[in-house]
Amino acid sequence: MNNRNITRYIAAACMGLALMACQEDEWTGRVNSGFLVSLTDGTVNPNTRTAPAELDTPAAAGFTLTIVRQANGETIYNATCPSAPIEAEPGVYRLTAKHGSNLTLALDAPYYEGQIENVSVNNNEVKQVSIPCKVANALLSVKYENVDKIAEVYSAYGVTVTVGDKSVKISHDSAESAYFQTGSSVEATFNGTLLQGGETKSLSLTEALPDSFKAGDHVILTLRVSPDLGIEITQVEVKTATVAETIPGEWLPRPKVSAEGFTDNTLVMYETETPTAKFNFNLSAPLQELKFTLDFSDATYQSLNKTYTLSELSAEDRVALTGAGIVLPEIGATNASLDFSGLAAKLTGATGETLSNSITLEEVKANDRTQGEAQVYTIETLAPEFSLTVYPGDTWTKQFTATTEITHGNSEVILKDMAYEYSTDGTSWTTVQSSEVTGLTPGTGYKVRGKFRGYVTEVIDVATYPVIELTNGGLEEYSNVNGGTVTGGAFQNYGAQYEWTGWATLNELTACYCAWAAYSGNSRSSTMPKEHIRPGSDGQTSTWIVTMGYRPGAAGSSAHYTPGELFLGIYNEKGIDYNSRPTGVNFWYQYTPYDGDTSDIYIKVYSNDTEIGSGQLQETRTMDNYENYTMEITYNEQALSLKPTKLVLVFKSGFNTSTRDVTNSNNSEDPRFQGSSLYIDDISLVYDK
């Protein structure tokens, strides 16, 4: 047996080869008693080995089964092993399976034998019997360690094996093995013809061989050129040959192709995708040949269109194929595949049509058998499908962020190379590489489109939000709409109700009575202007918001307590119509909490009744001076598709209603019973984006 076949058959063994020759799950015919026989490789554990698919029933083709009744030596069956039960009367039997002729000496002529005795069968019993078969003769193989060096010295060389008067030659270019009967006395001689002069060099190898060979002995001699240009033995191995290693090639299944990534021989993909496009070869022996034809519509790879034979592949073709992303197998590989995945990832599509790229597997050859008819596989490529969207929640006054919606294609690849174009007139376009388009004009309409390679999305319309300033953000525009009735008198502003343009307060609740009622009921405004000027301010007043106690109506009525409030909107209804998207609100403030209180300052942006953004400041410190603060608005990412319609901004002195008596006289314009105190000045919305 040749060395190449040795490797091949070891690979077959690793696939779990077993000679399940005669067994079948469903018996055919009616047998009252007898045997259902299977054959296994007796040199391995049959419980761990299974026959590969499409074994082509080797036992039926090559093994002879003999069944003998041991009581009288009667042969009841002597033929090829059938796949159906064999009828036998109740009794005790010896079963023998053989293949091949136990020749004195021959090349690649394995002889197999297996036998079991004392197998009893009862009436109405079909006994399943497994016969372990082994190599029953011996073999010698030769390997060469430095073939290139040997070829520089010898024009022809080989090893002659002799048993008695018979000889065979194992040539250097054939990887056969010499088979012979057990117990044989074997001689082996190396003979080589020198390149220089044509002289023949010989070396006896016999002393390296065992004196006698047992069944299944496999001797492997490894030779190399010696320093004096002769031949020397570098290694002698003695192994036990298995049936799986030595099984005849025609018993092995033909190569089978498994196409990974294809459905009904077709792979449909979109440009930029990275599909698997791979042909796996299920081989029982090393790959001998591969032929395939390429017919690509993709213009980039049409230069590859022709038929390739792997064993004859030129260096130029190999570079071209591997450079395109095709992974080729090697001749002699037992675990082989042809992988087009790398190339498929680079294929392009075309808008409105499909490009077909065909791969024809003409021949996959191993153990001198091919896979059958040629098979055509097609990779159909389409243009990637994507569109552009700019959500209201990704739009600001000076910028927007475009979202690429990818229907078909590789998101990572498309987004990496995506370009964005915008225009105010649809004629003159500005191109940017980032999906975040900045430097825009507030309150302006734009046309936007996306580009990837040669593909362009449909144009969409986007409008930046306008910059909307707060009315009376400095809080300098206010009026006393319900002062006392005694002009210039002592109680003129005691029950004053103040209004600020664009803002609202709780005045109607806490300052709803005129001067005299204010005096007697201690009713005052919880929000009022104060000449409490912060350093650097251009204004004349700040707004004082205080938690207060009051008693509406005549003396003796129940007292009430409430935090003061200043807010956008109208009395008892917070919020104004608003269609922009600020990033925050900036203001100056000074706070003095009472009884562990906390300020309640917040901003909210709504889309109808849905809150889409908010910010809050809950101050706990007692502050000696004004401080500037920007309260950022955090927008809800789940509300990207909603447009702002309403803005709520509230300044509230606190949460609790604790107060204390801070005056000695009821003549003060300030509330007599006060709690937490908040001063607010110069409020403005922030538009950073």
Secondary structure, DSSP 8 states (H G I E B T S, - for coil): --HHHHHHHHHHHHTT-----S--SS--S--SSEEEEEEEETTS-GGG----S----HHHHH-EEEEEETTTTEEEEEEE--SS-EE--SEEEEEEEEES---SEEES---EEEEEEEEEE-TT-EEEEEEEEEE-SEEEEEEES-HHHHHHHEEEEEEEEEETTEEEEEETT----EEE-TT--EEEEEEEEETTTT-EEEEE-GGGS-SS--TTEEEEEEEEE-TTSSEEEEEEEEEE--HHHH--GGGS---EEEEES-BTTEEEEETT-----EEEEE-SS-EEEEEEEEEE-SGGGGGG-SEEEGGG--HHHHHHHHHTT-B---TT-SSEEEE-HHHHTT---BTTB-EEEEEEEEEEEETTEE-SS-EEEEEEEE--EEEEE--GGGB-SS-EE-EEEEEES-HHHHHHH-EEEEESSSSS-EEESSSEE-S--TT-EEEEEEEETTEE---EEEE-------TTTT---EEESS--SSTTSTTTTTT--EEETTEEESHHHHS-S-HHHHHHHT---SEEEE----TT--SS-EEEEEEEEE--SSTTS--EEE--EEEEEETTEE-EE-----SEEEEEEEEE-STT---EEEEEEEETTEEEEEEEE---S--SS-EEEEEE-EE-GGGTT----EEEEEEES-S----EE--S-TT-SS-SEEEEEEEEEEEEEE---
